[in-house]
C-alpha cells in the first residue's frame, strides 16, 4: 500500500497520492471492474504525455503481478 505514494504540498497541507505509473498499472489490475478501454486509454495518455516511462510501468507491473497482462500492450505501444 505504501509503494508508489507521493507527497504533494498544497495550501491546506500535505496530500498523499499514488504515482501515475502505479495508477496506470492499477487500471490493468482492476480491468474487469473498470473496463479494459479505460486501462488502455490511461496507458496511452500517460505515455503520450511523457508522465511515465516504460521502465516505471514495468516495475509496478511486476510488483503488482500483472506483468503478463500488461506486456502485450506495452510491446504494441512502446
N, C-alpha and C positions, 0 to 999 in steps of 0.2 A: 504493500500500500504506500510506502514512503518512496519507492523508486519512481523517479520522474517528476517529483514535486518541485515546483519553483516558487520562490517568494518574490512578490512584487509589492512595491511600496505605493500606496495611494494616499490621498489626503486624509482618509478616515483611519488609516493604519495599514498594517501588513496583510496582504491577501495571498493565500497559497493556492496555486492552481497546477494542474498537470501540464507537462510539456506537450507541444504539438505532436511530436513523434509518438509519445505514449497514447495520446488521444486517437491518432490515426490507427494504431495497432489495436486499441480497444474497440474501434469500429469494426475491424475484421473479427475480433474475438466475439463480439455480440452481433454478428451479421445476420443471424436468424431472427433476432428481435427487431433490429432497426432497418434491415434490408441491405442487400449486397450493393445496390445502387448508391446508397449513402456512403458506404465504406469506400467504394471506388471513386466517388466524387471527392471525398476527403483526401484520398491518396493523390489523385491528380492535382487538386488545388494546392496541397501542401508542397508538392514537388515543383509545380509550375511557379509558385510564388517564392520558391527557394527558402522556405521556412524550416525545412528539414533536409537531411541528407539520407541517401540510401543506407549508409552505414548506421545511422541512428535508428532508422526504422528496423533494420535487420537485428540490431542489438535488442530492442524491445520485443521484436517478434520471437526471438529465441527465448528471452526471459519469460514471456507470457505463453510460450508453447503454441504459437500459431504460425511458425515459420513455414510449415508445409502448405498452409492455406494461402499465405501472402506471397510466397515465392513466385508463382506464375505471373502474378500481376506486377510484381517488381521487375521481373525479367522483360515483360512486354512493354512497360512504360519507360524504364530506365535504360 
